[in-house]
Amino acid sequence: MTTRPYAAMRRTLSVVDKLYEINWGMVLLITIVACIGFAMLYSVAGGSFSPWATPQIFRFLAGFAILVAVSVVDIRTWLSLAYPAYGTSLVLLIVVVIAGHVGKGAERWITLGPLGLQPSELMKISLVLALARFLHGKSVEDISKPLNLGLALAMIGIPAVFVVLQPNLGTTLIILADGASLLFLAGLSWWWIAPAITAVAIAIPTAWRFVLHDYQKRRVLTFLDPESDALGAGWNITQAKIAIGSGGTTGKGFLGGTQSKLNFLPEKHTDFIFTNFAEEFGFVGSIALLILFAVIIGYGVQIAGSARSQFGRLLAMGLTLNFFFYIMINASMVMGLIPVVGIPMPLISYGGSAMFSVMFGFGLLMSVHVHRQVEIPRHSGGII
């Protein structure tokens, strides 16, 4: 009996076979982190599942279903859907700027009946998907050609402009970081990278004067000297530092945090939820949580390295880096290492759009893993 090559067999795997191929160890870690998030939402509500923990649990269950469904879809199908997904997300971003819901001074939401959709969260995943497809069809030499580089930069820059207009500086930074990382991973020449870094440095004063809003400037100034206005603009970061510091080595214990219970802690269920975790579980618990995140990121890098197609490698690394940027920016923000920019802690912070986009991203990552032996020709952008 002749044994077919593994790559050929991969094309005809059943849904059950694909479900078996999912990296369930990584899924278990994702679930553990999400459960930590449920516990923190229960805690900041004063020991109650209402109003945050219960909705978040249902969102995760829906997101889990999305992850599994996305993972069994052939990676070549996602390649063919990359540009439509990007275009749809871009249209939604434009709609947000024109008629989006205003919340805390920023237009970031589209109301769809009882649901609120944040298109910028979808764009982070769609951009990685579309750039992975675009760069998949290019050799290292082709990527550095002015026309190709210009198109890639336009794919990154256009959504970044619409997101910064909302205004949403944190998500803008992640979009730019995702795009720049993929260009670097695809082999962009240092002859382009070095001048780009210089141009960014030169553009900072212009952005400060003409792009940043007054409240964003205050965040930067407060970051540099939070004590200068500890009861005003510096309140958030000052209270966050107090909460983290009060946790000490091992923390005050579950439900033992005081900063959130006494409502000193700002945005305690969203952007600053990591501070509540640090207060209750201390330095040891915080390091343990970051190690869990690091293992998940390690799984993502491993999946990228095992993919036989350039599209799969770039998609997996882009999604993994997107997850890393989430964690890095949020943790650095609440510890006072960077200015406050409003980025949630993935799987921990309360929020529907963020949860669904993260789980969809993990589904795509699993699709790369399940179909890691599929080879996709690089001619014509990989269309077969």
C-alpha positions in Angstrom: 0.0 0.0 0.0 1.4 3.4 -1.0 1.5 6.0 1.6 0.6 9.5 0.4 2.9 12.4 1.4 1.8 14.1 4.6 1.2 17.4 2.7 -1.2 15.7 0.4 -3.0 14.0 3.2 -3.4 17.3 4.9 -5.6 18.5 2.1 -8.2 15.8 2.8 -8.3 15.7 6.6 -11.8 15.5 8.1 -13.1 18.0 10.6 -12.5 15.5 13.3 -8.9 15.0 12.3 -8.4 18.8 12.3 -9.9 19.1 15.7 -7.5 16.4 16.9 -4.6 18.4 15.4 -5.4 21.6 17.4 -2.7 22.5 19.9 -4.9 21.8 22.9 -2.0 22.5 25.3 -2.0 26.1 24.1 -5.8 26.3 24.3 -5.6 25.1 27.9 -3.2 27.9 28.7 -5.5 30.5 27.0 -8.4 29.1 29.1 -6.4 29.4 32.3 -5.5 33.0 31.6 -9.2 33.8 30.8 -10.3 32.2 34.1 -7.9 34.4 35.9 -9.6 37.3 34.1 -13.0 36.1 35.3 -11.7 35.9 38.9 -10.4 39.4 38.7 -13.6 40.8 37.4 -15.4 38.9 40.2 -13.0 40.5 42.6 -13.2 44.1 41.4 -17.0 43.9 41.6 -16.7 43.2 45.3 -17.1 39.4 45.1 -19.9 39.4 42.6 -20.3 37.9 39.1 -22.4 41.0 38.2 -21.9 43.2 36.3 -18.7 42.1 34.6 -17.7 38.5 35.2 -20.8 36.8 33.9 -20.9 38.6 30.5 -17.2 38.0 30.1 -17.6 34.3 30.7 -20.2 34.1 28.0 -18.0 36.2 25.7 -15.2 33.8 26.2 -17.4 30.8 25.5 -18.5 32.4 22.3 -14.9 33.3 21.5 -13.8 29.7 22.2 -16.4 28.5 19.6 -14.9 31.1 17.2 -11.4 29.8 17.9 -12.3 26.2 17.1 -14.4 27.1 14.0 -11.6 29.2 12.6 -8.9 26.7 13.3 -10.5 24.0 11.1 -10.8 26.3 8.1 -8.1 25.6 5.5 -5.3 28.2 5.7 -5.7 28.8 1.9 -9.2 29.9 2.5 -8.0 32.5 5.0 -5.4 33.6 2.4 -8.2 34.2 -0.1 -10.3 36.1 2.5 -7.4 38.3 3.6 -8.1 41.3 1.4 -11.9 41.2 1.8 -11.4 41.1 5.6 -9.0 44.1 5.5 -11.4 46.0 3.3 -14.4 45.3 5.5 -12.5 46.4 8.6 -11.3 49.6 6.9 -14.9 50.5 5.9 -16.0 50.0 9.5 -13.2 52.3 10.7 -14.5 55.0 8.3 -18.0 54.5 9.6 -16.8 54.9 13.1 -15.2 58.3 12.3 -18.3 59.4 10.5 -21.0 58.1 12.8 -19.4 56.2 15.6 -20.5 56.1 19.3 -18.7 58.7 21.4 -17.4 57.3 24.7 -15.1 59.2 27.0 -14.1 61.7 24.3 -13.3 59.1 21.6 -15.4 57.8 18.7 -14.5 54.1 18.7 -17.8 52.2 18.6 -20.5 51.1 16.2 -23.8 50.2 17.8 -25.4 47.2 16.3 -28.6 46.7 18.2 -27.6 45.6 21.7 -24.0 45.1 20.7 -21.1 47.6 20.5 -18.5 46.8 17.9 -15.0 48.3 18.0 -13.6 48.0 14.5 -10.1 49.0 15.5 -9.8 45.7 17.3 -10.8 43.8 14.1 -8.4 45.9 12.1 -5.4 44.7 14.1 -6.1 41.1 13.0 -7.2 42.0 9.5 -4.0 44.0 8.9 -1.8 41.1 9.9 -3.9 38.8 7.7 -3.7 41.1 4.7 0.0 42.0 5.1 0.9 38.3 5.4 -0.9 37.6 2.1 0.7 40.6 0.4 4.3 39.8 1.6 3.8 36.0 1.0 4.0 36.7 -2.8 7.2 38.7 -2.6 10.8 37.7 -2.4 13.2 39.5 -0.1 14.4 41.6 -3.0 10.8 42.5 -4.1 9.8 43.7 -0.6 12.4 46.5 -0.7 11.3 47.8 -4.1 9.7 51.3 -3.7 6.4 50.3 -5.3 5.9 47.2 -3.1 7.1 49.0 0.0 4.8 51.9 -0.7 1.8 49.6 -1.1 2.6 47.9 2.2 3.1 51.2 4.0 -0.3 52.4 2.6 -2.0 49.2 4.0 -0.5 50.1 7.4 -0.9 53.9 7.3 -4.4 54.3 6.1 -6.1 52.4 8.9 -3.6 54.0 11.4 -4.8 57.4 10.3 -8.5 56.5 10.8 -7.8 55.0 14.2 -5.8 58.0 15.4 -8.7 60.2 14.4 -11.1 58.4 16.8 -8.7 59.2 18.7 -7.2 55.9 19.9 -3.5 56.3 20.2 -2.9 52.9 21.9 -4.4 50.9 19.1 -2.7 53.1 16.5 0.7 52.2 18.1 -0.1 48.5 17.9 -1.2 48.7 14.2 2.0 50.5 13.4 4.1 48.0 15.4 2.3 45.0 13.8 2.9 46.4 10.3 6.6 47.3 10.9 7.3 43.9 12.5 5.9 42.0 9.5 7.9 44.1 7.1 11.0 43.4 9.1 10.3 39.6 9.3 9.6 39.5 5.6 13.1 40.8 4.9 12.9 44.6 4.4 16.3 46.0 3.8 18.0 48.0 6.5 18.6 50.7 3.9 14.9 51.4 4.4 14.6 50.7 8.1 17.3 53.1 9.3 15.9 56.2 7.4 12.4 55.3 8.6 13.5 55.3 12.2 15.2 58.7 11.6 12.0 60.0 10.0 9.9 58.9 13.0 12.3 60.7 15.4 12.1 63.9 13.3 8.3 63.6 13.1 7.7 63.4 16.9 7.8 67.2 17.4 5.3 67.7 14.5 3.0 65.0 15.9 3.2 66.6 19.4 2.0 70.0 18.0 -0.5 69.0 15.3 -1.6 65.4 15.9 -1.9 64.7 19.7 -4.9 65.9 21.5 -4.6 67.9 24.7 -5.5 65.0 26.9 -2.9 62.8 25.2 -0.2 65.5 25.8 -1.2 65.6 29.4 -0.7 61.8 29.6 2.8 62.2 28.3 3.6 65.1 30.7 2.1 63.2 33.6 4.2 60.1 32.7 7.3 62.3 33.0 6.2 63.8 36.3 3.1 62.2 37.7 3.5 63.9 41.1 3.1 67.3 39.5 -0.6 66.8 39.4 -1.2 63.7 41.6 -4.9 64.6 42.2 -5.6 65.5 38.6 -4.0 64.2 35.4 -1.6 62.0 37.5 -4.3 60.3 39.5 -4.6 57.2 37.4 -1.0 56.3 37.2 -0.4 57.3 40.9 -3.2 55.0 42.1 -2.0 52.2 39.9 1.5 52.4 41.3 0.1 52.4 44.9 -2.0 49.3 44.1 0.9 47.4 42.6 3.3 48.5 45.4 0.8 47.6 48.2 0.7 44.0 46.9 4.3 43.4 48.0 5.9 40.0 47.4 2.9 37.7 47.7 -0.1 40.1 47.7 -3.1 40.7 49.9 -4.9 37.6 48.8 -7.9 37.0 46.5 -10.6 39.6 47.2 -8.2 41.3 49.6 -7.4 44.3 47.4 -8.3 47.7 48.7 -7.6 50.2 45.9 -10.3 48.8 43.7 -12.8 48.1 46.5 -12.5 51.8 47.7 -12.8 53.0 44.0 -9.3 54.6 44.1 -8.3 52.4 41.1 -9.3 53.9 37.8 -10.9 51.7 35.0 -10.4 48.8 37.4 -12.3 46.3 35.2 -10.7 47.3 31.9 -7.3 49.0 31.3 -6.1 48.8 34.9 -7.2 45.3 35.9 -3.6 44.1 36.0 -3.0 46.5 39.0 -5.8 44.7 40.9 -4.2 41.4 40.2 -0.8 42.6 41.3 -2.3 44.0 44.5 -4.0 40.7 45.4 -1.3 38.3 44.3 1.8 40.4 44.6 5.1 40.2 42.7 5.1 36.4 42.7 1.6 36.2 41.2 2.4 38.9 38.6 5.5 37.1 37.4 3.6 33.8 37.2 0.9 35.4 35.1 3.6 37.0 32.8 5.2 33.5 32.5 1.9 32.1 31.4 1.7 34.8 28.7 5.3 34.0 27.7 4.6 30.3 27.3 1.6 31.2 25.0 3.8 33.5 23.0 6.4 30.7 22.8 3.8 28.4 21.4 3.0 31.0 18.8 6.6 31.3 17.7 6.9 27.5 17.5 3.8 27.4 15.3 5.3 30.0 13.0 8.5 28.1 12.7 6.7 24.8 11.8 4.7 26.3 9.0 5.9 25.3 5.5 4.3 28.3 3.7 5.5 31.9 3.9 2.0 33.0 4.4 1.6 30.7 7.4 4.9 31.8 9.0 4.1 35.5 8.6 0.5 35.2 9.8 1.5 33.2 12.9 4.4 35.6 13.8 2.2 38.6 13.2 -0.6 37.3 15.4 1.9 36.3 18.1 3.5 39.7 18.1 0.1 41.4 18.2 -0.6 39.5 21.3 2.8 40.4 22.8 2.3 44.1 22.1 -1.1 44.0 23.9 0.6 42.6 27.0 3.8 44.7 26.8 1.9 48.0 26.4 -0.7 47.3 29.1 1.8 46.1 31.7 4.2 48.9 31.0 1.4 51.5 31.1 0.0 50.5 34.5 3.5 50.3 36.0 4.3 53.8 34.8 7.0 52.7 32.3 5.1 54.4 29.4 2.3 57.0 29.2 -1.3 55.8 29.6 -2.6 54.9 26.2 -5.7 52.8 26.9 -4.9 49.3 25.9 -6.6 46.3 27.6 -4.8 43.3 29.0 -5.8 40.5 26.6 -8.1 37.8 28.1 -8.1 39.6 31.4 -9.7 43.0 30.8 -13.4 43.3 30.4 -14.6 43.9 26.8 -16.3 42.1 24.0 -14.6 43.4 20.9 -11.1 42.8 22.4 -12.1 39.3 23.6 -13.5 38.3 20.2 -10.6 39.7 18.2 -8.1 37.9 20.4 -9.9 34.6 20.2 -10.3 35.0 16.4 -6.5 35.7 16.2 -5.8 32.5 18.2 -8.1 30.6 15.8 -6.1 31.8 12.9 -2.9 30.8 14.7 -4.4 27.3 15.2 -5.4 27.1 11.6 -1.7 27.7 10.7 -0.8 24.9 13.1 -3.4 22.5 11.8 -2.4 23.1 8.2 1.3 23.6 8.9 2.3 21.1 6.2 0.3 22.8 3.4 2.5 24.4 0.8 1.3 27.5 -0.9 3.0 28.7 -4.1 4.3 32.2 -3.8 3.4 33.3 -7.3 0.4 35.6 -7.8 0.2 36.2 -4.0 -0.3 32.5 -3.4 -3.5 32.1 -5.2 -4.1 28.5 -6.3 
